[in-house]
Amino acid sequence: MDTDLVAVGQIFSVFGIKGQLKVRPLSEFFSRFKQGSKVILDDKEITIINASKQKHFYILQFDICDTPEKGKLLRNKFIYVNQTQVPKQNPDNYYYFELIGISVFGLNQNYLGKVTTILNTGANDVYVVTNEDNKEILVPAIKSVIFNIDIRDQKMIIDQPTWL
């Protein structure tokens, strides 16, 4: 898969008899899920021909899917856009795709591991940092813990509290 792609949604179920799909958004830019928008699925550009927002998901119909049987084949697949379609973030805000894989160090420059997953807890995100021994530490994404993030150098420095 092209590494310049960013996942913006995941298909989790079929809806109705016309091949509509329930999609869990992975993006806060909900305008991308509107009729006429182009997205990428299975390395092919497709068009959203119908869209409606539900409470925690979208019901989308794509130009390539017009039956529930075709929809079932798409279950659990991700929908992507090119990184060039992703709006710029404000300083100190990052997309998940920018943080996954970033190296994490303590203030004393000791290597702690790489961010492998990001948990959304409601209050704040939590970065799951995995070291070479596959041990995980949970790092709360709060200003008192995150000292610096340098996306260009793929380096995060944290002030590791004693309870971490």
N, C-alpha and C positions, 0 to 999 in steps of 0.2 A: 504494500500500500504506500501511497505517496506520503512522505513525512510532512508535507506542507498542508496537510488536511487537519481540520479541527472537528472533533465530534461535537455536534450540537443537539443531538437527540438520539433516543433508542426506542425502537419499535418493541412493544411488549405484548400486543394482542391485536386481534382482528375485531372490527366493529361492523355490524350490519351485513347486508348481502351484496353490497356494491364494491367490496374490496377496500373499504376504509380501514385505517389502522390507528390504534391508540399509540401515541408517541410520548415518552417521558422526556421533557426538555432538559438539556444539559447546558443551557444558555439562558442568560437573563435578558437577552435581546429578543423578545417575543415577536417583534416585527418580522423576523426571518421566517416565521411559520405562517405566512399569509398566502392567499391564492396568487399564483403566478410566480412565486419565489422558486429559484433554482437551488437544488441541493445535490449532494453526491451520495449515491448508494451503490455498493458493489462496483466502485470505480467508474460509474456512469453518471453523467449529469441527468437529473430528472426534474420534472416540474410538479409543484404542488397545485392541483387543480381545484381542490376544495379544502377548507380548513375551518375548524371551530375549536374554541378554547373551552376546556372543562376546568374544574377546580385545580387539579394538580397535573393535568396532562392535556394533550391536544388530540383531536380526531382529524387525521389528515388523509386525503386521497391523492395518490400520485398518478401521473399519466401512464405508468407501467403496470398498474394494479387495478383490475376491475372485477375481480371475483374473490370471495373468501379463501378459495383454494390457493390462489396466487399470494394472497396476504399471509397465509400460514407459513409459506416458504420464507417470508421476510422477518418472521418473529425473532427477536433478540439481536437483530442487526442494528448497526449504528448508522446514523445519518450525519454527513459531514459537509463542511464548507471549506473553501480555501482560506488559508491564514490571511490573505489579502482582503478578505471580506469581513474580518473581525475588527470591530471598532477599537481604536486606541483606548487604553485604560488611563485613568488618572494616576499620578504618582502614588506609590505605596499600595496600589491595587494590582492584582495579578490574575491572569487566567489560570485555571488548573493545568492546562497543557504546558504553560510556561514553568510551572513548579515541579511537575512530575519528572523525576530523574535528576533534579538539582542536588548537588553535594552539600551536606550540612556539616558545619564545624562549630565547636564551642568557642567561647571568647579567647581561649588560650590556643586556638588553631588545631585542637585535637579533632581528628576526623570521626564523625559519629555515624555516617551512612548517607543514604540517598532517600529523598522523598519518594515513596512508592505508591502511596494512596493518600487521598484527602477525604476526611470525614466531615460531613456537615452536621453539626450538633444543634444548630438553631442559634445559640448564643454566639459562637465563633467556630471557625473551621479548626480542625485538628490535623496536623501533618503526621502521617505514619512514616517514620524514618527507619529504614532497615539497613543493618550493617552487614559485613561480609559473612558473619556467622548466622545470618538470617534471624537475628534478634531484633525486635522492634521496640522503639520508644515512641511515645505519643507526645507531640509537641503542640501545645495550644498556639494558635495563630493570633497572639495578642502582642501589643507593643512592648509590654514589659519583658517578653521572652524573645521575640524576634528582634535582633539587633540590626541586621542588615541583610538585604537580598540584592544580589547582583545577577540579573538575568543574563547579561552578555557573557560574564565569566562562569555562569552556572554554579554560583556559590551562595550559600545562606549561612549567616553566622547567628548563633543563638546564645543568649545568656541563660545557661542551663540551671534552672532552680534545683535546689537540693532534693526536692520531691520528684524530679523528673528522672 
